[in-house]
């Protein structure tokens, strides 16, 4: 009985670990579907413009841009999950142990500078940045490019969705800032359950709210990592005033995103080999804390 309970608990734990991934996927495709509906059905706003050639081109350009962003989000996310940032398969033997090397008692091996153990992934990760709970995997040396590109297109996609949903907010607030409109924007679930609004109104209000909240959260993550990229730091290093691995703006871009940093963000299919190996790093400052 104890063994059955233990196995059940493990399965529930694994399911909970994957829950953020499924939730993110559902929200991304829900927002895409809602914005596609706004483009195809609701816009342009003037009825006489809906059947013009300009309207057809306008819709085509919007849909092209929208699904370009969606494709980049999905492809970068898949490559981020596929590319392992860990030390598995990396030959560490024969490398001279120098300053910054440590011994991991869990993995029972020496690890290079900027490498640390992740207790969620149960392995050491090269140039570990952080464990991303939304994807269930660590951000490290080999998959950082895909993580940052995914954030870029999520941010641009949410910004686009917020602009496209501006008409939803206008419709909700067209009769003024009333208690009903405020509650619909803040707690659409309660308004739906209590029968105060239709399912259609709830869906538009909920997705519009999700776009605004998502844009704020993704903006914080995205610009924080841009800040770290410019400083040549990881999330684990940002609190330190020392920047021993800072190679300058162009050097940091090449080191983080690869040799084709200037174009690789357009598509994850563009090859951009990393100049380093995740083991040896060029040091431009002191590794020791200042006295």
Rosetta silent file (secondary structure, phi, psi, omega in degrees, C-alpha in Angstrom):
SEQUENCE: XXXXXXXXXXXXXXXXXXXXXXXXXXXXXXXXXXXXXXXXXXXXXXXXXXXXXXXXXXXXXXXXXXXXXXXXXXXXXXXXXXXXXXXXXXXXXXXXXXXXXXXXXXXXXXXXXXXXXXXXXXXXXXXXXXXXXXXXXXXXXXXXXXXXXXXXXXXXXXXXXXXXXXXXXXXXXXXXXXXXXXXXXXXXXXXXXXXXXXXXXXXXXXXXXXXXXXXXXXXXXXXXXXXXXXXXXXXXXXXXXXXXXXXXXXXXXXXXXXXXXXXXXXXXXXXXXXXXXXXXXXXXXXXXXXX
SCORE:     score description
SCORE:     0.000 S_00000001
   1 L     0.000  -39.205  178.481    0.000    0.000    0.000 S_00000001
   2 H   -65.316  -39.717  178.888    2.885    2.312    0.815 S_00000001
   3 H   -64.440  -39.664  178.263    4.524    1.517   -2.534 S_00000001
   4 H   -64.867  -43.446  178.876    1.294    2.293   -4.404 S_00000001
   5 H   -63.880  -37.824  179.356    0.911    5.600   -2.581 S_00000001
   6 H   -66.077  -43.199  179.129    4.522    6.500   -3.302 S_00000001
   7 H   -65.103  -41.106  178.890    4.147    5.762   -7.026 S_00000001
   8 H   -63.120  -41.403  179.204    0.899    7.741   -7.163 S_00000001
   9 H   -63.462  -40.010  179.352    2.557   10.666   -5.392 S_00000001
  10 H   -64.971  -40.659 -179.844    5.460   10.593   -7.893 S_00000001
  11 H   -66.957  -40.545  177.949    3.073   10.575  -10.865 S_00000001
  12 H   -64.438  -40.384  178.252    1.098   13.497   -9.439 S_00000001
  13 H   -62.292  -43.073  178.634    4.363   15.371   -8.833 S_00000001
  14 H   -65.489  -37.718  178.028    5.499   14.827  -12.426 S_00000001
  15 H   -64.753  -40.421  178.532    2.109   15.953  -13.708 S_00000001
  16 H   -65.357  -33.386  178.667    2.319   19.130  -11.625 S_00000001
  17 H   -66.305  -33.278 -179.465    5.791   19.823  -13.037 S_00000001
  18 H   -86.987  -10.217 -176.536    4.373   19.701  -16.586 S_00000001
  19 H   -58.997  -44.279  178.094    1.283   21.751  -15.712 S_00000001
  20 H   -60.083  -34.847  179.160    2.916   25.169  -16.393 S_00000001
  21 H   -64.467  -47.185  179.228    3.990   23.947  -19.865 S_00000001
  22 H   -64.357  -39.547 -179.716    0.432   22.860  -20.752 S_00000001
  23 H   -65.053  -44.410  177.804   -1.009   26.069  -19.303 S_00000001
  24 H   -60.820  -44.035  179.630    1.406   28.245  -21.296 S_00000001
  25 H   -60.904  -44.352  179.594    0.627   26.314  -24.485 S_00000001
  26 H   -61.827  -44.457 -178.386   -3.108   26.696  -23.918 S_00000001
  27 H   -66.946  -40.380 -179.728   -2.819   30.448  -23.288 S_00000001
  28 H   -61.609  -46.610 -178.287   -0.570   31.047  -26.316 S_00000001
  29 H   -74.226  -30.324  176.240   -2.950   29.298  -28.704 S_00000001
  30 H   -66.142  -44.980  178.912   -6.034   30.834  -27.050 S_00000001
  31 H   -64.396  -41.101  178.788   -4.644   34.344  -27.465 S_00000001
  32 H   -62.036  -43.603  179.106   -3.648   33.575  -31.063 S_00000001
  33 H   -63.738  -40.988 -178.932   -7.131   32.292  -31.856 S_00000001
  34 H   -67.218  -42.302  179.963   -8.819   35.311  -30.269 S_00000001
  35 H   -68.716  -36.783  175.994   -6.602   37.821  -32.090 S_00000001
  36 H   -60.914  -40.109  177.407   -7.135   35.940  -35.385 S_00000001
  37 H   -63.559  -42.466  178.773  -10.886   36.273  -34.820 S_00000001
  38 H   -61.659  -39.765 -178.617  -10.513   40.010  -34.199 S_00000001
  39 H   -70.357  -44.955 -172.966   -8.535   40.405  -37.436 S_00000001
  40 H   -79.764  -34.285 -171.364  -10.785   38.258  -39.627 S_00000001
  41 H  -107.304  -47.698 -171.344  -14.220   39.126  -38.258 S_00000001
  42 H   -84.997  -30.186 -175.798  -14.181   42.342  -36.252 S_00000001
  43 L  -107.132  152.080   -8.162  -11.698   44.478  -38.207 S_00000001
  44 L   -64.241  161.325 -174.439  -11.794   46.860  -39.992 S_00000001
  45 L   -72.802  -33.446 -178.761  -14.315   48.600  -37.792 S_00000001
  46 L   -80.142  127.623 -176.551  -16.157   50.408  -40.577 S_00000001
  47 H   -59.048  -36.815 -177.278  -18.614   48.103  -42.419 S_00000001
  48 H   -70.463  -14.790 -179.756  -17.926   49.666  -45.866 S_00000001
  49 H   -91.738  -11.097 -172.148  -14.208   48.830  -45.497 S_00000001
  50 L   -67.380  -26.618 -175.521  -14.659   45.146  -44.759 S_00000001
  51 L  -108.496   12.709 -179.860  -14.933   44.066  -48.421 S_00000001
  52 L   -84.530  163.763  176.923  -12.289   46.311  -49.948 S_00000001
  53 H   -63.327  -38.581  178.152   -8.938   45.192  -51.364 S_00000001
  54 H   -57.992  -40.383  179.775   -7.224   47.223  -48.636 S_00000001
  55 H   -63.529  -41.405  179.844   -9.072   45.194  -46.020 S_00000001
  56 H   -64.177  -44.691  178.314   -7.910   41.897  -47.558 S_00000001
  57 H   -65.696  -39.188  178.967   -4.270   43.016  -47.637 S_00000001
  58 H   -60.123  -45.705  179.952   -4.554   44.408  -44.113 S_00000001
  59 H   -66.699  -40.588 -179.339   -5.832   41.095  -42.794 S_00000001
  60 H   -62.848  -42.734  179.718   -3.221   39.093  -44.708 S_00000001
  61 H   -66.131  -40.442  178.571   -0.351   41.177  -43.301 S_00000001
  62 H   -63.521  -45.979 -179.007   -1.717   40.930  -39.780 S_00000001
  63 H   -66.619  -37.823  178.398   -2.136   37.157  -39.983 S_00000001
  64 H   -62.009  -47.921  178.329    1.315   36.725  -41.537 S_00000001
  65 H   -64.305  -39.172 -178.675    2.969   38.678  -38.742 S_00000001
  66 H   -64.035  -46.739 -177.700    0.883   36.965  -36.100 S_00000001
  67 H   -79.431  -19.658  170.170    1.698   33.417  -37.188 S_00000001
  68 H   -64.830  -44.079  177.715    5.344   34.322  -37.775 S_00000001
  69 H   -66.248  -42.555  179.148    5.535   35.237  -34.081 S_00000001
  70 H   -62.025  -43.784  178.862    3.590   32.117  -33.060 S_00000001
  71 H   -61.504  -40.611  178.899    5.879   29.880  -35.129 S_00000001
  72 H   -67.691  -38.634  177.431    8.974   31.410  -33.563 S_00000001
  73 H   -60.880  -49.639 -176.321    7.560   31.016  -30.050 S_00000001
  74 H   -67.296  -43.342 -176.554    6.754   27.330  -30.591 S_00000001
  75 H   -69.693  -41.163  176.716    9.960   26.438  -32.457 S_00000001
  76 H   -64.764  -38.750  178.984   12.224   28.211  -29.970 S_00000001
  77 H   -64.943  -41.264  179.026   10.374   26.558  -27.088 S_00000001
  78 H   -64.623  -43.592  178.931   10.780   23.109  -28.660 S_00000001
  79 H   -68.543  -34.390  176.331   14.508   23.628  -29.266 S_00000001
  80 H   -60.765  -41.660  179.601   14.924   25.018  -25.766 S_00000001
  81 H   -75.190  -30.894 -176.812   13.460   21.805  -24.354 S_00000001
  82 H   -77.227  -38.600 -177.062   15.339   19.566  -26.802 S_00000001
  83 L   -82.024  115.414 -178.784   18.827   21.050  -26.302 S_00000001
  84 L   -81.387  129.228  178.322   20.187   19.873  -22.974 S_00000001
  85 L   -91.199    4.683 -172.286   22.264   22.458  -21.072 S_00000001
  86 E   -81.123  177.991  179.345   23.669   19.877  -18.632 S_00000001
  87 L   -84.552   -0.745  179.407   27.139   18.357  -18.357 S_00000001
  88 L   -62.375  128.247 -179.335   25.830   15.011  -19.643 S_00000001
  89 L    82.224    0.964  179.143   27.901   13.962  -22.635 S_00000001
  90 L   -99.065  124.783 -178.810   30.470   16.711  -22.006 S_00000001
  91 L   -80.396  111.940  179.945   34.042   15.480  -21.545 S_00000001
  92 L  -101.889  -14.643 -178.251   35.469   17.227  -18.482 S_00000001
  93 L   -68.618  144.576  178.347   38.436   14.940  -17.910 S_00000001
  94 L    88.108   -8.704  178.052   41.854   16.228  -18.774 S_00000001
  95 L   -84.927  129.307 -178.568   40.867   19.835  -18.250 S_00000001
  96 L   -63.604  128.272  179.919   43.160   21.594  -15.815 S_00000001
  97 L   -78.252  116.684 -178.574   41.348   22.474  -12.623 S_00000001
  98 L  -123.303 -159.322 -178.643   41.792   26.171  -12.053 S_00000001
  99 L   -64.915  133.385  179.423   40.120   29.030  -10.295 S_00000001
 100 L    99.458  -13.964  178.128   36.346   28.706  -10.227 S_00000001
 101 L   -76.858  144.459  178.845   36.233   24.907  -10.439 S_00000001
 102 E  -134.847  168.647  176.288   34.188   23.100   -7.786 S_00000001
 103 E  -111.372  124.999  178.014   33.330   19.574   -6.803 S_00000001
 104 E   -94.525  113.969 -178.741   29.680   18.518   -6.992 S_00000001
 105 L   -73.896  -20.705  178.039   29.033   15.825   -4.385 S_00000001
 106 L   -76.974  -48.095  179.092   25.678   14.965   -5.974 S_00000001
 107 L   -84.692  -12.214  179.883   27.046   14.361   -9.487 S_00000001
 108 L    56.568   52.285  177.974   30.413   13.219   -8.047 S_00000001
 109 E  -156.995  157.259  172.904   32.497   15.224  -10.491 S_00000001
 110 E   -77.287  140.912 -178.739   34.450   18.447  -10.748 S_00000001
 111 E  -122.038  146.356 -176.137   32.501   21.201  -12.468 S_00000001
 112 L   -76.200  174.304  177.924   33.824   24.245  -14.366 S_00000001
 113 L   -58.470  147.785  177.309   33.225   27.923  -13.518 S_00000001
 114 L    69.781    4.476  176.900   29.646   29.236  -13.773 S_00000001
 115 L   -97.350  139.897  178.133   28.348   25.663  -13.615 S_00000001
 116 E  -148.418  162.752 -177.090   26.051   24.673  -10.767 S_00000001
 117 E   -86.708  136.460  175.336   23.792   21.821   -9.730 S_00000001
 118 E  -107.559  120.329 -177.454   20.047   22.015  -10.302 S_00000001
 119 L   -79.734  -11.761  173.622   18.044   19.974   -7.811 S_00000001
 120 L   -82.953  -46.293  177.956   14.987   20.075  -10.077 S_00000001
 121 L   -80.540  -15.258  179.066   16.818   18.731  -13.147 S_00000001
 122 L    60.853   40.990  179.205   19.036   16.570  -10.869 S_00000001
 123 E  -162.239  157.931  174.718   22.165   17.412  -12.841 S_00000001
 124 E   -80.196  142.838 -175.150   24.857   20.076  -13.118 S_00000001
 125 E  -119.931  130.812  179.484   24.235   22.695  -15.814 S_00000001
 126 L   -69.095  132.629 -176.218   26.928   24.518  -17.799 S_00000001
 127 L    40.202   60.074 -176.388   26.820   28.294  -17.234 S_00000001
 128 L   -67.722  129.474  176.717   23.567   27.847  -15.381 S_00000001
 129 L   -94.934  -60.144  176.942   21.305   30.875  -15.409 S_00000001
 130 E  -169.798  168.139  174.694   18.201   29.612  -13.601 S_00000001
 131 E   -94.213  118.351 -177.641   15.606   26.850  -13.616 S_00000001
 132 E   -85.896  110.366 -178.085   12.629   27.959  -15.692 S_00000001
 133 L   -70.854  -24.341 -178.602    9.463   26.656  -14.016 S_00000001
 134 L   -72.796  -24.387  177.544    7.357   27.592  -17.061 S_00000001
 135 L  -111.588  -12.774  179.914    9.291   25.126  -19.241 S_00000001
 136 L    71.341   28.840 -179.694   10.448   22.717  -16.558 S_00000001
 137 E  -150.776  156.045  179.484   14.103   22.946  -17.610 S_00000001
 138 E   -77.473  150.131  172.168   17.225   24.898  -16.789 S_00000001
 139 E   -97.313  121.678 -175.764   18.505   27.797  -18.862 S_00000001
 140 L  -142.525 -160.345 -172.601   22.175   27.250  -19.572 S_00000001
 141 L   -58.712  -46.156 -171.504   25.038   27.618  -22.015 S_00000001
 142 L   -86.285  -20.417 -176.410   23.588   25.687  -24.957 S_00000001
 143 L  -117.243   10.385 -178.662   19.924   26.706  -24.850 S_00000001
 144 H   -63.663  -38.057 -179.828   20.091   30.341  -23.708 S_00000001
 145 H   -57.656  -44.779 -177.661   19.648   31.616  -27.274 S_00000001
 146 H   -69.905  -34.814  177.667   16.339   29.787  -27.673 S_00000001
 147 H   -64.348  -47.307 -177.792   15.117   30.954  -24.273 S_00000001
 148 H   -68.198  -38.781  178.430   15.850   34.631  -25.023 S_00000001
 149 H   -65.859  -37.817  177.154   14.385   34.412  -28.548 S_00000001
 150 H   -63.519  -42.789  176.431   11.242   32.809  -27.141 S_00000001
 151 H   -61.390  -40.832 -179.412   10.938   35.673  -24.638 S_00000001
 152 H   -59.209  -48.475 -177.036   11.436   38.203  -27.452 S_00000001
 153 H   -77.247  -27.471  172.335    8.596   36.835  -29.560 S_00000001
 154 H   -66.055  -42.214  178.744    6.347   36.280  -26.557 S_00000001
 155 H   -64.024  -47.926 -179.574    6.855   39.923  -25.620 S_00000001
 156 H   -66.258  -37.353  178.304    6.229   41.202  -29.158 S_00000001
 157 H   -66.298  -41.127  178.865    3.241   38.872  -29.575 S_00000001
 158 H   -69.677  -36.945  176.196    1.648   39.996  -26.309 S_00000001
 159 H   -62.127  -43.819  176.958    2.267   43.647  -27.154 S_00000001
 160 H   -62.495  -41.888 -179.617    0.548   43.103  -30.499 S_00000001
 161 H   -65.648  -38.036  178.141   -2.327   41.274  -28.774 S_00000001
 162 H   -64.351  -42.053  178.478   -2.814   44.109  -26.265 S_00000001
 163 H   -63.622  -43.634 -179.453   -3.007   46.644  -29.109 S_00000001
 164 H   -68.039  -27.295 -179.609   -5.487   44.478  -31.006 S_00000001
 165 L   -89.094    4.027  178.704   -7.578   44.032  -27.845 S_00000001
 166 H   -58.929  -35.840  179.384   -7.799   47.783  -27.246 S_00000001
 167 H   -64.733  -30.738  177.483  -11.209   47.709  -28.943 S_00000001
 168 H   -64.099  -44.741  178.121  -12.366   45.127  -26.382 S_00000001
 169 H   -64.790  -37.200  179.086  -11.560   47.517  -23.544 S_00000001
 170 H   -64.063  -43.089  179.791  -13.267   50.356  -25.425 S_00000001
 171 H   -64.004  -42.149 -178.527  -16.444   48.289  -25.868 S_00000001
 172 H   -65.409  -37.278 -175.227  -16.470   47.265  -22.188 S_00000001
 173 L   -99.223   11.297 -174.495  -15.960   50.857  -21.016 S_00000001
 174 L   -65.303  -26.401  179.281  -18.118   52.569  -23.680 S_00000001
 175 L   -93.444   10.397  179.510  -20.905   53.253  -21.159 S_00000001
 176 L   105.205  170.035  179.733  -18.464   54.687  -18.655 S_00000001
 177 L   -83.262   90.454 -179.415  -16.459   53.344  -15.752 S_00000001
 178 L  -104.867  168.991  177.500  -19.232   51.490  -13.944 S_00000001
 179 H   -61.353  -38.290 -179.879  -19.098   48.794  -11.285 S_00000001
 180 H   -62.819  -46.448 -178.568  -20.204   46.250  -13.887 S_00000001
 181 H   -67.364  -38.236  179.264  -17.411   47.133  -16.334 S_00000001
 182 H   -65.916  -43.444  179.243  -14.759   47.195  -13.605 S_00000001
 183 H   -65.947  -36.338  178.549  -15.821   43.789  -12.275 S_00000001
 184 H   -64.192  -36.150  179.448  -15.877   42.358  -15.802 S_00000001
 185 H   -77.532  -35.345 -174.719  -12.280   43.478  -16.321 S_00000001
 186 H   -88.819  -42.398 -176.968  -10.993   42.434  -12.898 S_00000001
 187 L  -133.592   66.937 -177.653  -12.925   39.249  -12.109 S_00000001
 188 H   -61.680  -28.802  179.633  -14.548   37.947  -15.321 S_00000001
 189 H   -61.616  -45.811 -179.482  -14.863   34.437  -13.830 S_00000001
 190 H   -63.124  -40.668  179.975  -17.149   35.679  -11.052 S_00000001
 191 H   -65.481  -35.095  178.245  -19.246   37.645  -13.528 S_00000001
 192 H   -70.042  -47.182 -177.933  -19.660   34.550  -15.714 S_00000001
 193 H   -64.109  -36.112 -178.791  -20.606   32.221  -12.848 S_00000001
 194 L   -81.098   -1.849  177.442  -23.073   34.736  -11.452 S_00000001
 195 L    77.560   18.086 -178.212  -24.721   35.078  -14.866 S_00000001
 196 L   -80.466  -22.793 -179.400  -23.910   38.779  -15.216 S_00000001
 197 L  -136.604  161.997  177.350  -22.239   38.385  -18.635 S_00000001
 198 L   -80.267  165.264  178.780  -22.412   36.021  -21.594 S_00000001
 199 H   -63.151  -33.940  179.309  -19.768   33.403  -22.354 S_00000001
 200 H   -66.190  -46.259  178.818  -18.638   35.464  -25.374 S_00000001
 201 H   -63.779  -39.132  177.723  -18.146   38.614  -23.310 S_00000001
 202 H   -61.425  -46.053 -177.307  -16.318   36.604  -20.667 S_00000001
 203 H   -59.795  -45.526  179.727  -13.959   35.045  -23.231 S_00000001
 204 H   -65.422  -43.746 -178.712  -12.994   38.430  -24.706 S_00000001
 205 H   -66.086  -42.248 -178.098  -12.558   40.042  -21.276 S_00000001
 206 H   -64.540  -45.346 -178.431  -10.542   37.110  -19.899 S_00000001
 207 H   -69.558  -37.399  176.931   -8.143   36.947  -22.860 S_00000001
 208 H   -62.491  -43.205  176.417   -7.740   40.735  -22.912 S_00000001
 209 H   -62.511  -42.478 -179.879   -6.872   40.666  -19.199 S_00000001
 210 H   -61.495  -38.640  178.827   -4.488   37.761  -19.777 S_00000001
 211 H   -63.300  -43.523 -178.459   -2.710   39.715  -22.519 S_00000001
 212 H   -66.544  -48.849 -179.575   -2.161   42.736  -20.253 S_00000001
 213 H   -63.954  -43.429  178.915   -0.963   40.685  -17.268 S_00000001
 214 H   -61.766  -39.978  178.918    1.166   38.471  -19.511 S_00000001
 215 H   -62.730  -41.442  179.328    2.743   41.499  -21.184 S_00000001
 216 H   -64.035  -44.770 -179.069    3.728   42.962  -17.813 S_00000001
 217 H   -67.509  -48.005 -178.563    5.267   39.688  -16.603 S_00000001
 218 H   -65.598  -35.526  177.152    7.068   38.851  -19.842 S_00000001
 219 H   -60.734  -42.757  179.289    8.334   42.444  -20.125 S_00000001
 220 H   -61.679  -47.609  179.645    9.901   42.149  -16.678 S_00000001
 221 H   -63.624  -47.305 -173.785   11.605   38.839  -17.554 S_00000001
 222 H   -63.571  -50.025 -176.743   12.668   39.932  -21.043 S_00000001
 223 H   -72.984  -26.077  173.473   14.196   43.295  -20.148 S_00000001
 224 H   -65.176  -41.876 -179.835   15.851   41.825  -17.060 S_00000001
 225 H   -73.867  -29.957  172.454   17.632   39.276  -19.267 S_00000001
 226 H   -63.919  -41.564  176.788   18.544   41.981  -21.792 S_00000001
 227 H   -59.765  -45.147  178.884   20.083   43.875  -18.867 S_00000001
 228 H   -66.142  -38.319  179.793   22.038   40.754  -17.839 S_00000001
 229 H   -60.943  -43.227  179.624   23.109   40.119  -21.439 S_00000001
 230 H   -65.837  -29.039 -178.253   24.608   43.597  -21.721 S_00000001
 231 H   -90.843   -7.927 -178.432   26.493   43.061  -18.440 S_00000001
 232 L    70.107   34.986 -176.879   27.763   39.566  -19.342 S_00000001
 233 L  -122.862  162.494  170.463   26.085   38.022  -16.299 S_00000001
 234 L  -102.846  172.601  178.210   23.693   35.214  -15.467 S_00000001
 235 L   -60.177  -35.395 -179.287   20.736   35.465  -13.095 S_00000001
 236 L   -71.972  -14.328 -176.506   22.863   33.826  -10.402 S_00000001
 237 L  -109.215   -7.162 -168.390   25.545   36.521  -10.848 S_00000001
 238 L   -67.001  -28.036 -177.609   23.459   39.685  -11.254 S_00000001
 239 L   -72.336  -12.932 -177.861   23.474   40.691   -7.574 S_00000001
 240 L   -87.270  140.786  176.368   27.265   40.997   -7.654 S_00000001
 241 L   -76.774  -15.884  178.984   28.936   44.284   -8.569 S_00000001
 242 L   -82.060  138.395  177.620   31.803   42.274  -10.091 S_00000001
 243 L  -130.589   71.350 -174.523   31.543   41.389  -13.780 S_00000001
 244 L   -70.449  -16.071 -177.906   34.587   39.181  -14.462 S_00000001
 245 L  -108.095   13.596 -179.633   33.075   37.694  -17.630 S_00000001
 246 L   -74.872  117.201 -177.505   31.947   40.955  -19.227 S_00000001
 247 L  -104.603   12.899 -173.297   33.360   41.047  -22.785 S_00000001
 248 H    87.731  166.829 -173.955   31.702   44.273  -23.841 S_00000001
 249 H   -58.259  -52.865 -177.534   28.387   44.565  -25.674 S_00000001
 250 H   -67.638  -38.798  178.446   29.394   42.833  -28.917 S_00000001
 251 H   -64.337  -40.880  177.659   31.455   40.222  -27.107 S_00000001
 252 H   -65.084  -39.964  178.852   28.555   39.382  -24.773 S_00000001
 253 H   -63.089  -44.600  178.581   26.149   39.098  -27.707 S_00000001
 254 H   -64.722  -40.621 -176.353   28.475   36.698  -29.537 S_00000001
 255 H   -69.159  -35.396 -176.148   29.111   34.675  -26.383 S_00000001
 256 H   -87.541  -41.397 -172.371   25.422   34.339  -25.483 S_00000001
 257 H  -106.595  -12.045  179.286   23.714   34.123  -28.896 S_00000001
 258 L   105.893  177.046 -174.700   26.477   32.828  -31.160 S_00000001
 259 L   -67.625  -26.302  177.868   28.523   34.177  -34.050 S_00000001
 260 L  -104.085   46.039 -177.045   25.405   35.174  -36.016 S_00000001
 261 L   -60.508  -28.658 -174.659   23.831   37.053  -33.107 S_00000001
 262 L   -73.948  -13.920 -177.341   22.718   39.883  -35.413 S_00000001
 263 L  -133.161  -16.193 -173.462   20.334   37.657  -37.394 S_00000001
 264 H   -66.165  -20.637 -179.399   19.763   34.429  -35.434 S_00000001
 265 H   -70.907  -16.879  179.733   16.894   35.990  -33.467 S_00000001
 266 H   -68.853  -32.158 -179.171   14.789   36.067  -36.652 S_00000001
 267 L  -158.707  139.069  176.773   14.457   32.292  -36.702 S_00000001
 268 L   -69.971  -11.126  179.460   15.721   29.372  -34.599 S_00000001
 269 L   -80.839  -13.077  178.021   16.553   27.596  -37.865 S_00000001
 270 L   -77.715  118.268 -178.889   19.391   30.040  -38.585 S_00000001
 271 L   -67.591  136.877  178.486   22.616   28.374  -37.370 S_00000001
 272 L  -145.591   81.553 -176.476   24.626   30.448  -34.903 S_00000001
 273 L   -61.297  139.396  178.440   27.491   28.416  -33.401 S_00000001
 274 L   -77.605  139.976 -176.927   28.629   29.455  -29.947 S_00000001
 275 L   -74.473  -19.650 -177.764   32.268   30.568  -29.761 S_00000001
 276 L  -108.101 -171.707  179.968   32.978   28.809  -26.460 S_00000001
 277 L  -118.434    1.205 -179.037   32.530   25.358  -24.940 S_00000001
 278 L    79.638    0.684 -178.732   30.752   26.264  -21.709 S_00000001
 279 L  -112.367  -47.688 -179.971   33.804   25.133  -19.708 S_00000001
 280 L  -105.252  133.779 -178.647   36.452   27.768  -20.291 S_00000001
 281 L  -128.392  141.492  175.405   35.591   31.458  -20.085 S_00000001
 282 L   -73.544  125.316 -177.758   37.624   34.540  -20.847 S_00000001
 283 L  -101.779  125.422 -178.953   38.079   36.457  -17.613 S_00000001
 284 L  -111.635   -0.513  179.807   38.279   40.239  -17.846 S_00000001
 285 L  -151.128 -179.213 -177.703   38.126   41.051  -14.146 S_00000001
 286 L   -74.199  138.711  175.773   38.801   39.641  -10.698 S_00000001
 287 L   -86.892  -13.717 -177.293   36.880   36.572   -9.585 S_00000001
 288 L   -85.601  140.678  177.097   37.548   37.377   -5.950 S_00000001
 289 L   -65.501  143.742 -178.337   35.061   39.516   -4.027 S_00000001
 290 L   -69.897  146.446 -177.465   36.307   43.003   -3.294 S_00000001
 291 L   -79.804    0.000    0.000   37.474   43.685    0.246 S_00000001
